[in-house]
Amino acid sequence: MTESAAYSLALTISVSLLGGAMTVAKTYRAPYSETLPKWSLSFLAAWFAVFSVGELNYVLLAYPMYLVVLNGAVIAAALVGRDRWAA
């Protein structure tokens, strides 16, 4: 269906972003619905994936960097949401 790996990757990230945005929004509204250790380990694993790419290749770095941003956003939403509940 797709001739280019970059095109396939863009589609994959776009579809994943739809679900990821909903997860971030839900986590902000209900911060205790997600476990911080799970997202923190995923965040750390994504950074390991970024550093394991041997060369500066944007196609190879795109998905791991997307996961760093997504996992970081979920963690931030949970922490900010918890502060909001505490106030």
C-alpha positions as a Python dict, from the first residue, in 0.01 Angstrom:
ca = {
    (1, 'M'): (0, 0, 0),
    (2, 'T'): (276, 245, 86),
    (3, 'E'): (588, 272, -126),
    (4, 'S'): (791, 478, 118),
    (5, 'A'): (889, 395, 476),
    (6, 'A'): (866, 764, 563),
    (7, 'Y'): (507, 780, 438),
    (8, 'S'): (413, 470, 638),
    (9, 'L'): (579, 615, 944),
    (10, 'A'): (392, 944, 906),
    (11, 'L'): (61, 756, 885),
    (12, 'T'): (149, 546, 1190),
    (13, 'I'): (242, 849, 1397),
    (14, 'S'): (-68, 1039, 1283),
    (15, 'V'): (-303, 759, 1384),
    (16, 'S'): (-121, 705, 1713),
    (17, 'L'): (-134, 1077, 1783),
    (18, 'L'): (-514, 1070, 1773),
    (19, 'G'): (-527, 814, 2052),
    (20, 'G'): (-238, 974, 2236),
    (21, 'A'): (-407, 1314, 2245),
    (22, 'M'): (-719, 1158, 2393),
    (23, 'T'): (-508, 978, 2654),
    (24, 'V'): (-337, 1303, 2754),
    (25, 'A'): (-671, 1484, 2784),
    (26, 'K'): (-825, 1200, 2987),
    (27, 'T'): (-520, 1182, 3212),
    (28, 'Y'): (-546, 1553, 3287),
    (29, 'R'): (-914, 1521, 3377),
    (30, 'A'): (-867, 1196, 3576),
    (31, 'P'): (-500, 1196, 3679),
    (32, 'Y'): (-520, 884, 3895),
    (33, 'S'): (-655, 674, 3608),
    (34, 'E'): (-302, 623, 3473),
    (35, 'T'): (-7, 479, 3663),
    (36, 'L'): (297, 705, 3666),
    (37, 'P'): (553, 420, 3697),
    (38, 'K'): (430, 264, 3372),
    (39, 'W'): (448, 590, 3179),
    (40, 'S'): (782, 679, 3338),
    (41, 'L'): (934, 348, 3231),
    (42, 'S'): (791, 395, 2881),
    (43, 'F'): (939, 746, 2874),
    (44, 'L'): (1279, 607, 2977),
    (45, 'A'): (1256, 325, 2722),
    (46, 'A'): (1176, 576, 2447),
    (47, 'W'): (1489, 775, 2539),
    (48, 'F'): (1695, 457, 2520),
    (49, 'A'): (1547, 396, 2174),
    (50, 'V'): (1644, 750, 2068),
    (51, 'F'): (2002, 701, 2186),
    (52, 'S'): (2026, 357, 2026),
    (53, 'V'): (1983, 504, 1677),
    (54, 'G'): (2337, 503, 1545),
    (55, 'E'): (2317, 800, 1312),
    (56, 'L'): (2127, 1124, 1275),
    (57, 'N'): (1847, 989, 1058),
    (58, 'Y'): (1514, 1165, 1096),
    (59, 'V'): (1312, 869, 972),
    (60, 'L'): (1473, 641, 1230),
    (61, 'L'): (1438, 900, 1507),
    (62, 'A'): (1079, 1006, 1435),
    (63, 'Y'): (890, 732, 1618),
    (64, 'P'): (1113, 713, 1928),
    (65, 'M'): (1101, 1093, 1958),
    (66, 'Y'): (723, 1084, 1917),
    (67, 'L'): (707, 834, 2204),
    (68, 'V'): (928, 1056, 2421),
    (69, 'V'): (691, 1347, 2362),
    (70, 'L'): (374, 1141, 2410),
    (71, 'N'): (492, 968, 2727),
    (72, 'G'): (623, 1297, 2864),
    (73, 'A'): (290, 1463, 2790),
    (74, 'V'): (98, 1191, 2974),
    (75, 'I'): (330, 1223, 3274),
    (76, 'A'): (294, 1602, 3272),
    (77, 'A'): (-85, 1579, 3239),
    (78, 'A'): (-101, 1341, 3536),
    (79, 'L'): (119, 1562, 3753),
    (80, 'V'): (-60, 1885, 3661),
    (81, 'G'): (-397, 1714, 3701),
    (82, 'R'): (-298, 1588, 4046),
    (83, 'D'): (-193, 1939, 4146),
    (84, 'R'): (-527, 2066, 4024),
    (85, 'W'): (-710, 1808, 4238),
    (86, 'A'): (-497, 1896, 4542),
    (87, 'A'): (-576, 2267, 4516),
}
